[in-house]
Amino acid sequence: MLYSVFWLLIFLSICLISSHVITAASASTSLWGKKLLFQPLPCLWRLQPGVVVPALRELSVCVSLRRTVLTEWTGFDYKAPGNKETELGLGGQNGQIIVKIFGKQRQWKNNNILNEWQSVCLTWSGQAQRLRIYINSSFLDEVDLKTSQQLSKNGTLTLGVSHYVSPNGEMHTVSGTNLVGEIGLFRMWAREWSHEELRSLSCADGDVVMRFSMERNSNVLKEKLIREQMKGSFRCYFPRK
């Protein structure tokens, strides 16, 4: 019941704010008509209050991003409540793409060129104890993690930067881990999709889809973000002055 409520609520809210993006992109083969810009702005993209990730014995996550600066970067970062270690995350540095899962880390050579879009998908099955990774719709690797652990529920999730939660409950970014570039798409499912299924999925299939549009100049940026992201499952939080 918890699964169905969670995915139904997110599907409804995200597909509503994404409908104009899908229409704009349908006239071409590009998915990147609308995107979330990650620049050195005082903004943390995190889950909205009340959006709860359930415990998951299997899952699939996809993110499409474009890096514009050659630095250490984070695609997404999920941490269990009260845990400093990343339970599920994607990032990279020094020409490597890095996947963190259940306290373990795996890395692969990444041939992605700056200013080019790259799609990365991760799937996990606790029953099969396997992690699979796909890059640009191509299978990259399968890893036997020798654990049936499930994703912890009610964790914290951020896009574009790693984070930690202080004892007083405030969320902070980890210095030097932020993505400088763009995220055009973020999706999360409560099951392990096959390679063929990942290729065929769309918003209409009930996935959690994040597509954002941002204006880069003046106070319009802050006002537009706060107004529009209240409709979705992520929100851009600005620090208090």
Secondary structure by P-SEA (a helix, b strand, c coil): caaaaaaaaaaaaaaaaaaaaaaaaccccccccbbbbbccccbbbbbcccccccccccbbbbbbbccccccbbbcbbbbccccccccccccccccbbbbbcccbbbbccccccccbbbbbbbbbbccccbbbbbcccccccccccccccccccbbbbbccccccccccbbbbbcccccccbbbcbbbbbcccccaaaaacccccccccccccccccccaaaaaaaaaccccccbbbbbccc
